[in-house]
Amino acid sequence: MQISHHFWEASELGRTIRLNRYGERGVPFLAFPAQDGDHRNLEDFGLISAIEPIIEQGRAQVFTIDSYDKESWTSNLHPAEKALRHEAYANFILREIVPFIKHTTQATPWTTGVSMGAYHAANFLFRFPFHFDGVIALSGIYELSQFIGEYSDENVYFNTPLWFLSNLQDPYYLDEIRKKKIVLCVGQGAWEEPMLSHTRRIGDILREKNIPAWVDIWGPDVYHDWPWWHRQLPYFMDKVLP
């Protein structure tokens, strides 16, 4: 499997952002790590190995990126500052990373991630549907109260899919989201709350908005950890990719 390494000196973020690319052909995925993880998180915990056959078949290529969680949502800053810092990260992704992937692959990327990474993957797809073609989100949260309590402002609102999707009425955005491939998965076992409740709620919202989505609730034996994500990601990639 071909692996290449890339980095950007992101002055607005106050640090270097690193990116690994796995594979050279197929549908590109921008993959976010689990909470506080870096660009090696998915490789270090075996998820890249789990999907290596799909990468080797030329069906997918994966771009894994550093998170910015420690500087934003999971930091000790005031919630308003957390949201502002996340906005800076989101703007960096849209300005630098997405164009790099599109130029490198001549294709529009999907997003994917596990746990907190699934939040980022879904949030980017739903909030910026014109920049992405699909999402595979595994065991994600879709609102941020565990990090910011009851605080809310405009930046928090537009980074909370359970809020902004519920109120979204603009047909321009809704019609674009309806064109996307959307896969949301969660288990019913240990440590899968509040992710299970969030996934069910967002599934209800998508149905109400007539947005096609594959919302797959796995069984009570399926817990919130890497061994299940090793099974889920290749399963869904195999089902939805050419």
C-alpha positions in Angstrom: 0.0 0.0 0.0 1.4 3.4 -1.1 1.7 5.9 1.8 2.7 9.5 1.5 3.1 12.2 4.2 2.1 15.9 4.0 2.0 18.8 6.3 1.0 22.5 6.5 2.2 25.2 8.8 -1.1 26.6 9.8 -0.4 30.0 11.4 -4.0 30.6 12.2 -4.1 27.4 14.2 -0.7 28.0 15.9 0.7 24.6 14.9 1.6 22.2 12.1 -1.3 20.1 10.6 -0.2 16.7 9.3 -1.9 14.4 6.8 -1.2 10.9 5.7 -2.4 9.5 2.4 -3.0 5.8 2.0 -3.4 4.5 -1.5 -3.4 6.3 -4.9 -6.7 5.3 -6.6 -10.3 5.1 -5.8 -12.8 7.3 -3.9 -10.9 9.7 -1.6 -11.9 9.8 2.0 -10.9 12.6 4.5 -10.7 10.6 7.7 -10.9 12.2 11.1 -9.3 10.5 14.2 -11.0 9.6 17.4 -11.1 12.2 20.1 -7.8 14.2 20.5 -6.1 11.9 18.0 -3.6 12.7 15.3 -3.0 11.8 11.7 -1.6 8.4 12.7 -4.5 7.5 15.0 -6.4 5.3 12.5 -3.2 3.5 11.5 -1.9 3.0 15.0 -5.2 1.5 16.1 -5.4 -0.9 13.1 -8.3 0.7 11.2 -6.1 1.4 8.1 -5.1 -2.3 8.1 -8.7 -3.3 8.3 -9.5 -1.5 5.1 -6.2 -2.2 3.4 -7.7 -4.7 1.0 -10.2 -2.1 -0.3 -7.4 0.4 -0.7 -5.2 -2.2 -2.5 -8.2 -2.9 -4.9 -8.1 0.7 -5.9 -11.6 1.4 -4.6 -10.6 3.9 -1.9 -7.8 6.1 -0.8 -7.7 7.6 2.6 -6.3 10.9 3.9 -6.0 10.9 7.7 -5.6 14.3 9.4 -4.6 15.7 12.8 -7.5 16.6 15.0 -7.8 20.0 16.7 -9.9 18.8 19.6 -7.4 19.6 22.3 -7.3 23.2 21.2 -11.1 23.5 20.7 -13.9 21.3 22.0 -12.0 19.2 24.6 -9.9 22.1 25.9 -10.5 24.0 29.1 -11.3 27.2 27.3 -14.6 29.1 27.5 -17.2 27.4 25.2 -17.3 30.5 23.0 -13.5 30.3 22.5 -13.8 26.6 21.8 -16.3 27.2 19.1 -14.1 30.0 17.5 -11.1 27.7 17.5 -13.1 25.0 15.9 -14.2 27.4 13.2 -10.6 28.2 12.5 -9.9 24.5 12.0 -13.0 24.1 9.8 -11.9 27.0 7.6 -8.4 25.6 7.3 -9.9 22.3 6.2 -12.0 23.9 3.5 -9.3 26.3 2.3 -6.3 24.0 2.3 -7.1 20.3 2.7 -10.2 19.8 0.5 -8.6 21.6 -2.5 -5.4 19.6 -2.0 -7.4 16.3 -2.0 -9.5 17.4 -5.1 -6.4 18.5 -7.0 -4.4 15.3 -6.0 -7.2 12.8 -6.8 -9.4 14.8 -9.4 -12.4 13.8 -7.3 -14.6 15.1 -4.5 -13.9 13.5 -1.1 -16.1 11.7 1.3 -15.6 12.0 5.0 -15.3 9.3 7.6 -14.4 8.9 11.3 -15.0 7.0 14.5 -16.3 8.5 17.8 -15.4 12.2 17.9 -14.1 11.7 14.3 -17.5 10.6 13.3 -18.9 13.9 14.6 -16.4 15.8 12.5 -17.2 13.7 9.4 -20.9 14.2 9.7 -20.7 17.8 10.7 -18.5 18.7 7.6 -20.8 16.7 5.2 -24.1 18.2 6.5 -22.7 21.8 7.0 -20.7 22.0 3.7 -22.5 19.5 1.4 -21.1 21.2 -1.8 -17.6 20.2 -0.8 -18.2 16.5 -0.1 -19.9 13.5 -1.7 -20.6 11.2 1.2 -20.0 10.2 4.8 -19.4 7.0 6.8 -19.7 8.0 10.5 -19.3 5.3 13.1 -20.4 5.9 16.8 -20.6 9.6 16.5 -22.0 12.3 18.8 -24.1 15.0 17.0 -24.4 17.6 19.7 -21.7 19.0 22.1 -23.2 19.4 25.5 -20.6 17.1 27.1 -17.9 19.6 26.1 -19.7 22.9 26.5 -22.6 22.3 28.9 -25.7 24.4 28.1 -23.8 27.2 26.4 -24.9 28.1 22.8 -24.0 30.8 20.3 -24.1 31.0 16.5 -20.8 29.1 16.1 -22.0 26.3 18.4 -25.3 26.1 16.6 -23.8 25.7 13.2 -21.5 23.0 14.5 -24.3 21.0 16.1 -26.0 18.8 13.4 -28.9 17.9 15.7 -29.7 21.6 15.9 -29.1 23.0 12.5 -30.3 20.1 10.5 -33.6 20.0 12.4 -34.3 23.6 11.5 -32.9 23.5 7.9 -35.5 24.7 5.4 -33.4 26.0 2.6 -34.2 23.8 -0.5 -30.8 24.7 -2.0 -29.0 23.0 0.8 -31.5 20.2 1.4 -31.5 19.2 -2.3 -27.7 19.1 -2.2 -27.6 16.9 0.9 -30.2 14.6 -0.7 -27.6 13.8 -3.4 -25.0 12.5 -0.9 -24.3 9.0 0.3 -24.9 9.0 4.0 -24.0 6.1 6.3 -24.4 6.5 10.1 -23.7 3.5 12.3 -23.7 2.8 16.1 -23.9 -0.1 18.4 -26.2 -0.7 21.4 -23.5 -2.1 23.7 -21.2 -0.7 26.3 -20.1 2.9 26.0 -22.4 3.7 23.1 -24.4 6.3 24.8 -25.0 9.1 24.1 -23.9 8.2 20.6 -26.8 5.7 20.2 -29.4 8.3 21.2 -27.8 10.9 18.9 -27.8 8.6 15.9 -31.4 7.7 16.4 -32.4 11.3 16.7 -30.4 12.4 13.6 -31.9 9.4 11.7 -35.4 10.7 12.6 -34.5 14.2 11.3 -33.1 12.9 8.1 -36.3 10.9 7.5 -38.4 14.0 8.2 -36.4 16.0 5.7 -36.7 13.3 3.1 -32.9 12.9 3.1 -31.9 9.3 2.0 -29.5 7.8 4.6 -28.4 4.4 5.8 -28.8 4.5 9.5 -27.6 1.2 10.9 -28.1 0.3 14.5 -26.0 -2.7 15.4 -26.8 -5.1 18.3 -26.4 -5.0 22.1 -23.0 -6.8 21.8 -21.5 -4.0 19.8 -19.5 -1.7 22.0 -17.8 1.6 21.5 -14.2 0.5 20.6 -11.8 -0.3 17.8 -12.6 -4.0 17.3 -16.1 -3.1 16.1 -15.0 -0.2 14.0 -12.5 -2.6 12.3 -15.5 -4.6 11.2 -17.9 -1.7 10.4 -15.7 0.5 8.2 -14.7 -2.2 5.6 -18.3 -3.5 5.7 -19.8 -0.2 4.7 -17.0 0.7 2.3 -17.6 -2.6 0.5 -21.3 -1.9 0.3 -21.3 1.7 -1.0 -18.1 2.0 -3.1 -17.9 1.1 -6.8 
